[in-house]
């Protein structure tokens, strides 16, 4: 096809707020760099639809409503392909031009939440349900869906009825910002008894579960807990106080990549009992730093961790306690877990990520051109 001979032009549509840290901003950066390095014949342009992060619920809702209009203003760019980078904003596709559309689906947590998959989770409001209905329509009309894990692909197929042939699994690689930082094992100086958690305040990250598990650990070997993420909620701070943990927790609020890498180097174990993960980037990052991981068996975590990560049922908090304590007590167990993690992390390369996206783009263009393109 003509586009391939002159280089496929792909417009990468980012809906992450400018200046706001988070996985969607990291995904955009990772994709741009991976394609430039490994598939340079694909020409990319990153299009930012969101302004700087707004404050307040109504400001954020307004920005959500305006995104399709901002997408419509980009139609004149006329790329060979549009790639919407965040499936939770797939509805912006209705504002784009007639070129084929690829959507990356990181997770379908709101769909699962709406159908009671997470008992006790906050109820999903009418606006959010409407938004996800729009996302579902956009996904079904797209030329190709990219899912970051096999588990996410299964969830998409089950919840939306989209045919399996339209779904391509392209796992995430280690973020470029962490590649060089993880490549200096001589800098690793583990602090005995330091437990790390990395995650936001979303209910599915289960930060409350982290506190409960840490409170049950033997304080002689589990001395401190680092909670890396956004400023903790008032409920979380009150829970820490109630569990008598306030003096044993370091709240690392919105750490930059240098600070986060330092946490991975200094900690003894990553505790990651999430209720659900579409992929679970902190698990891959911890493995890349040789940091043992104890995680839940929810979502994609067993898929990402493989045999390198102890994945336990969410209702087995005593199992979390005993597994973490074994790592903290036994240097041999910690070293074995670290070695398995380092080996496992090699499976998630930037080159494989870029070439997987190349396949997705080719499929999308061919699907739009019809059977004769094949």
C-alpha positions in Angstrom: 0.0 0.0 0.0 1.2 3.5 -0.7 1.3 4.6 2.9 3.9 1.8 3.7 6.2 2.8 0.8 6.4 6.4 2.0 6.3 5.6 5.7 3.1 5.1 7.7 2.0 8.4 9.3 0.4 7.7 12.7 -1.2 10.4 14.9 -0.9 9.4 18.5 -3.8 10.9 20.4 -3.1 11.6 24.1 -5.8 12.5 26.5 -3.6 12.7 29.6 -3.6 16.1 31.2 -0.4 18.1 30.5 2.0 18.2 33.4 0.2 15.4 35.3 2.2 12.4 36.3 0.7 9.0 35.7 0.7 5.8 33.6 -1.0 7.3 30.5 1.6 10.0 30.2 4.3 7.4 30.6 2.6 5.2 28.0 2.7 8.0 25.4 6.4 8.6 26.1 7.3 4.9 26.0 5.5 4.4 22.7 7.0 7.4 21.0 10.5 6.4 22.0 10.1 2.7 21.2 8.8 3.3 17.6 11.5 5.9 16.9 14.2 3.5 18.0 12.9 0.2 16.6 10.5 1.0 13.7 11.7 4.4 12.4 9.8 3.9 9.1 6.6 4.7 11.1 6.3 8.5 11.4 4.5 9.5 14.6 3.1 12.8 15.8 1.9 13.2 19.4 -1.4 15.1 19.6 -2.3 16.5 23.1 -6.1 16.9 23.6 -6.1 17.8 27.2 -4.8 21.1 28.7 -3.1 21.3 32.1 -4.8 19.3 34.8 -7.9 21.2 36.1 -8.9 21.5 39.7 -12.2 20.4 41.0 -14.7 17.8 39.8 -16.7 20.2 37.5 -13.5 21.4 35.8 -12.5 17.8 35.0 -15.9 17.0 33.7 -15.9 20.0 31.4 -12.5 18.9 30.0 -13.9 15.4 29.4 -16.9 16.8 27.5 -14.7 19.1 25.4 -12.2 16.4 24.2 -14.2 15.2 21.2 -14.4 18.8 20.0 -10.7 19.2 20.4 -10.3 15.9 18.5 -12.4 17.3 15.7 -10.1 20.3 15.4 -7.3 17.9 14.6 -9.0 16.3 11.6 -7.0 18.4 9.1 -3.8 16.6 10.0 -5.2 13.7 7.9 -2.7 10.9 9.1 -2.8 7.4 7.7 -3.9 6.2 11.1 -5.2 7.5 14.4 -4.1 5.9 17.6 -6.1 6.8 20.7 -3.7 5.9 23.5 -6.1 5.5 26.4 -9.2 3.3 26.0 -10.9 5.0 28.9 -11.2 8.0 26.6 -12.0 6.1 23.4 -15.0 8.2 22.9 -12.8 11.0 21.5 -12.5 8.8 18.3 -15.9 10.1 17.1 -14.3 13.5 16.6 -11.4 12.2 14.5 -11.2 12.0 10.7 -11.9 9.0 8.4 -8.5 7.3 8.7 -8.5 3.9 10.5 -8.5 4.1 14.3 -6.5 2.0 16.8 -7.3 2.1 20.5 -5.2 0.9 23.3 -7.2 -0.7 26.2 -5.3 -0.7 29.4 -8.1 -2.0 31.6 -11.9 -2.0 31.8 -12.2 -1.4 35.5 -15.3 0.9 35.2 -17.1 -1.8 33.2 -16.3 -4.4 35.9 -17.1 -2.0 38.6 -20.6 -1.3 37.1 -21.4 -5.0 37.0 -20.4 -5.7 40.6 -17.0 -7.3 40.0 -15.6 -5.4 43.0 -17.8 -5.8 46.1 -17.7 -2.7 48.3 -16.2 -0.5 45.5 -17.7 3.0 45.1 -20.8 3.1 42.9 -20.3 4.2 39.3 -22.3 7.4 38.6 -24.6 7.9 35.6 -22.1 10.2 33.9 -19.3 7.6 34.1 -21.7 4.8 32.9 -22.6 7.0 29.9 -19.0 7.7 29.2 -18.2 4.0 29.2 -21.1 3.2 26.9 -19.5 5.7 24.5 -16.1 4.0 24.9 -17.7 0.7 24.1 -19.2 2.0 20.9 -15.9 3.6 19.9 -14.0 0.3 20.6 -16.4 -1.7 18.4 -16.1 0.8 15.5 -12.3 1.0 15.7 -10.2 -0.9 13.2 -8.0 -2.5 15.8 -7.8 -2.8 19.6 -4.5 -3.2 21.4 -4.6 -4.7 24.8 -1.7 -4.5 27.3 -2.3 -8.0 28.6 -4.1 -11.2 27.7 -6.3 -10.8 30.8 -7.4 -7.3 29.6 -8.2 -8.8 26.1 -10.3 -11.5 27.8 -12.2 -8.9 29.8 -12.8 -6.7 26.8 -14.1 -9.6 24.8 -16.4 -10.8 27.6 -17.8 -7.4 28.6 -18.2 -6.0 25.1 -18.6 -8.9 22.8 -15.9 -7.6 20.4 -14.5 -10.5 18.3 -11.2 -11.9 19.4 -9.7 -11.4 16.0 -9.9 -7.6 16.5 -7.8 -7.7 19.7 -4.0 -7.8 19.7 -2.1 -8.2 22.9 1.0 -6.0 23.1 2.6 -6.1 26.6 4.3 -3.1 28.0 8.0 -2.8 28.2 10.0 -1.2 31.0 9.6 2.6 30.8 12.6 4.3 29.2 13.0 6.5 32.2 13.7 3.3 34.3 15.9 1.5 31.8 19.1 3.2 32.7 18.2 3.6 36.3 17.6 -0.1 36.6 20.9 -0.9 34.9 23.2 0.0 37.8 23.1 -2.9 40.2 26.1 -1.6 42.0 23.9 1.2 43.4 21.5 -1.3 45.1 21.8 -1.1 48.8 18.8 -2.8 50.4 17.5 -1.5 53.7 16.6 -4.5 55.8 13.0 -4.4 56.8 11.8 -1.8 54.3 8.5 -2.6 52.6 7.5 -0.7 49.5 4.1 -0.1 47.8 3.6 1.9 44.6 0.2 3.0 43.6 -2.5 5.7 43.4 -5.6 6.3 45.6 -7.9 4.3 43.3 -9.9 1.7 45.2 -8.5 -1.1 43.1 -4.9 -0.3 44.2 -6.0 -1.5 47.7 -3.8 0.8 49.7 -5.9 -0.1 52.8 -5.0 -3.7 52.3 -1.3 -2.7 52.2 -1.7 -1.1 55.6 -3.6 -4.1 57.1 -0.9 -6.5 55.9 2.0 -4.4 57.1 0.3 -4.0 60.5 0.4 -7.8 60.8 4.0 -8.2 59.9 6.6 -8.8 62.7 7.9 -5.2 63.4 11.3 -6.6 64.2 11.8 -7.5 60.6 9.3 -5.3 58.8 10.5 -2.0 60.2 9.2 0.7 57.8 6.7 1.0 55.0 7.1 3.4 52.0 3.9 4.3 50.3 4.8 5.9 46.9 2.0 7.7 45.1 -0.3 10.6 45.4 -1.0 12.4 48.7 -2.9 9.9 50.8 -6.6 10.4 51.5 -7.9 11.4 54.9 -9.4 7.9 55.3 -6.1 6.3 54.6 -4.3 8.5 57.1 -6.9 7.8 59.8 -6.6 4.0 59.1 -2.8 4.3 59.5 -3.3 6.1 62.9 -5.9 3.5 64.0 -3.4 0.6 63.2 -0.7 2.5 65.1 1.4 2.8 62.0 1.8 6.5 61.6 5.4 6.6 62.9 6.4 3.6 60.7 5.2 4.9 57.3 7.0 7.2 54.9 4.5 8.8 52.5 6.5 9.5 49.3 4.1 11.8 47.5 4.2 11.8 43.7 7.9 10.8 43.5 9.8 11.6 40.3 11.6 8.8 38.5 14.9 9.4 40.4 13.1 9.1 43.7 11.1 6.1 42.6 14.2 4.3 41.3 15.8 5.0 44.7 12.8 3.3 46.4 13.2 0.2 44.2 16.9 0.1 45.0 16.5 0.5 48.8 13.4 -1.6 49.6 13.5 -5.2 50.6 10.2 -6.2 49.0 7.4 -4.7 46.9 4.0 -5.4 48.5 1.3 -5.2 45.7 -2.1 -6.6 46.7 -4.1 -4.9 44.0 -7.8 -5.8 43.5 -7.2 -5.6 39.7 -4.4 -4.5 37.3 -4.7 -4.2 33.5 -0.9 -4.7 33.4 0.9 -3.7 36.6 3.9 -1.5 35.7 5.3 -1.3 39.2 5.7 -5.1 39.2 7.8 -5.0 36.1 9.8 -2.1 37.4 10.5 -3.9 40.7 11.6 -7.1 38.9 13.9 -5.0 36.7 15.6 -3.6 39.8 16.0 -7.1 41.4 13.4 -6.3 44.0 11.3 -9.3 45.2 7.6 -8.9 44.7 4.6 -10.3 46.6 1.4 -9.5 44.8 -2.2 -10.6 44.5 -3.4 -13.0 41.8 -5.9 -10.5 40.5 -6.1 -9.3 36.9 -2.9 -9.5 34.8 -0.5 -9.9 37.7 0.2 -13.6 37.4 0.6 -13.1 33.7 3.2 -10.3 34.2 5.0 -11.9 37.2 5.1 -15.5 35.9 7.0 -17.8 38.2 9.1 -14.8 39.4 6.4 -13.4 41.6 4.4 -14.9 44.5 0.8 -14.2 43.6 -1.7 -14.8 46.3 -5.5 -14.7 46.7 -6.8 -11.3 47.9 -8.6 -12.9 50.9 -5.4 -14.6 52.1 -3.8 -11.7 54.0 -2.1 -14.2 56.3 -0.5 -15.7 53.3 0.8 -12.3 52.3 2.2 -11.9 55.8 4.0 -15.2 55.8 5.4 -14.8 52.3 6.7 -11.2 53.0 8.2 -12.4 56.2 10.0 -15.3 54.5 11.7 -12.8 52.1 12.6 -10.5 54.9 14.0 -13.3 57.1 15.9 -15.2 54.5 18.6 -13.6 52.3 18.6 -16.8 50.3 14.9 -16.5 49.5 15.3 -12.8 48.7 18.2 -13.5 46.3 16.4 -16.3 44.6 13.3 -14.1 44.1 15.4 -11.2 42.8 17.1 -13.5 40.3 13.8 -14.8 39.0 12.5 -11.3 38.7 15.5 -10.0 36.7 15.2 -13.0 34.3 11.4 -12.5 33.9 11.8 -8.8 33.2 13.8 -9.5 30.1 10.6 -10.8 28.4 9.2 -7.3 28.2 11.4 -5.5 25.7 11.0 -2.2 24.0 11.8 -3.9 20.6 8.9 -6.4 21.0 6.6 -3.6 22.1 7.4 -1.5 19.0 7.0 -4.4 16.6 3.8 -5.5 18.2 2.4 -2.0 17.6 3.7 -2.2 14.0 1.6 -5.3 13.5 -1.4 -3.6 15.1 -1.1 -0.6 12.7 -0.7 -2.9 9.7 -3.8 -4.8 10.6 -5.8 -1.6 11.1 -4.9 -0.3 7.7 -5.6 -3.6 6.0 -9.0 -3.9 7.8 -10.0 -0.4 6.6 -9.0 -1.3 3.0 -11.0 -4.5 3.0 -10.2 -8.1 1.9 -8.4 -7.0 -1.3 -5.6 -5.4 0.9 -4.6 -8.9 2.0 
